[in-house]
Amino acid sequence: MLSSILAKTAINIIDVSAADSQGMEQHEYMDRARQYSTRLAMLSNNLTHWKKLPLLPSLTNQPHQVLASDPVPFGDLQQVSRIAAYAFSALSQIRVDAKEELVVQFGIP
């Protein structure tokens, strides 16, 4: 599992410190620029999908009928409030016991 995480990380990281300007040829710069542009284009295509979604979904075509309908009974509102309070109480009691470090230092000089 760790090997696959390290491999994916190595593929996705752009090491700026390794970009030695005197050691790289012009075609290497162009290849890297093309590679980074392709990655950025792929990421921006994923972002444009989210921009196409409507900001506020329409739940009804006739809001005046919803507003003119009978109000929600007070007992129902109390029940929803009580259930929400129970859920909040249960969530606030969740604790995570850390057993070991998630990130460990490797012996890198």
C-alpha positions as CSV (number, residue, x, y, z in Angstrom):
1,M,0.0,0.0,0.0
2,L,2.8,2.4,0.9
3,S,4.6,1.6,-2.3
4,S,1.6,2.5,-4.4
5,I,1.1,5.8,-2.5
6,L,4.8,6.7,-3.0
7,A,4.6,5.8,-6.7
8,K,1.4,7.9,-7.2
9,T,3.0,10.8,-5.3
10,A,6.2,10.6,-7.4
11,I,4.2,10.7,-10.6
12,N,2.1,13.7,-9.5
13,I,4.9,15.9,-8.0
14,I,6.7,18.5,-10.0
15,D,10.2,18.8,-8.5
16,V,11.1,22.4,-9.1
17,S,14.5,22.0,-7.4
18,A,15.5,19.3,-9.9
19,A,14.9,21.7,-12.8
20,D,18.5,22.8,-13.2
21,S,18.5,25.5,-15.9
22,Q,22.0,24.7,-17.1
23,G,21.5,21.0,-17.4
24,M,18.3,21.0,-19.5
25,E,18.1,21.2,-23.2
26,Q,15.5,23.3,-25.0
27,H,13.5,20.3,-26.1
28,E,13.3,19.1,-22.5
29,Y,11.8,22.4,-21.4
30,M,9.3,22.2,-24.2
31,D,8.4,18.6,-23.3
32,R,7.8,19.5,-19.7
33,A,5.8,22.6,-20.6
34,R,3.6,20.5,-22.9
35,Q,3.2,17.8,-20.1
36,Y,2.2,20.5,-17.5
37,S,-0.2,22.1,-19.9
38,T,-1.9,18.8,-20.6
39,R,-2.3,18.1,-16.9
40,L,-3.7,21.6,-16.3
41,A,-6.1,21.2,-19.2
42,M,-7.3,17.9,-17.7
43,L,-7.8,19.5,-14.3
44,S,-9.6,22.6,-15.7
45,N,-12.0,20.3,-17.6
46,N,-13.0,18.7,-14.4
47,L,-13.5,22.2,-12.8
48,T,-15.7,23.4,-15.7
49,H,-18.1,20.6,-15.0
50,W,-18.9,22.2,-11.6
51,K,-19.3,25.6,-13.1
52,K,-22.2,24.4,-15.3
53,L,-24.3,23.4,-12.3
54,P,-27.1,25.8,-11.3
55,L,-26.3,27.8,-8.1
56,L,-29.8,27.2,-6.6
57,P,-31.8,24.3,-7.7
58,S,-35.5,24.9,-8.3
59,L,-37.6,22.6,-6.1
60,T,-40.9,23.7,-7.5
61,N,-42.3,25.6,-10.4
62,Q,-45.1,27.1,-8.3
63,P,-43.6,28.5,-5.1
64,H,-46.8,30.5,-4.3
65,Q,-48.6,27.2,-3.7
66,V,-45.9,26.0,-1.3
67,L,-46.0,29.2,0.6
68,A,-49.8,29.3,0.8
69,S,-50.1,25.7,2.0
70,D,-50.7,24.7,5.6
71,P,-47.8,25.2,8.0
72,V,-45.9,22.2,9.4
73,P,-47.4,21.0,12.6
74,F,-45.5,22.2,15.8
75,G,-45.2,18.6,17.0
76,D,-43.3,17.6,13.8
77,L,-41.0,20.6,14.3
78,Q,-40.3,19.5,17.9
79,Q,-39.6,16.0,16.8
80,V,-37.1,17.1,14.1
81,S,-35.4,19.4,16.6
82,R,-35.2,16.6,19.2
83,I,-33.7,14.2,16.7
84,A,-31.2,16.8,15.5
85,A,-30.2,17.4,19.2
86,Y,-29.7,13.6,19.7
87,A,-27.6,13.4,16.5
88,F,-25.5,16.4,17.6
89,S,-24.9,14.8,21.0
90,A,-23.9,11.5,19.4
91,L,-21.5,13.2,17.0
92,S,-19.9,15.3,19.7
93,Q,-19.0,12.2,21.6
94,I,-17.1,10.6,18.8
95,R,-13.4,10.4,19.6
96,V,-10.4,9.2,17.6
97,D,-7.6,7.4,19.5
98,A,-4.4,7.8,17.5
99,K,-2.4,4.5,17.8
100,E,0.6,5.5,15.7
101,E,2.0,8.3,13.5
102,L,0.3,8.7,10.1
103,V,3.4,10.4,8.7
104,V,6.8,9.0,9.6
105,Q,10.3,10.4,8.8
106,F,12.4,8.3,6.5
107,G,16.2,8.1,6.9
108,I,16.9,10.7,4.3
109,P,20.3,12.5,4.9
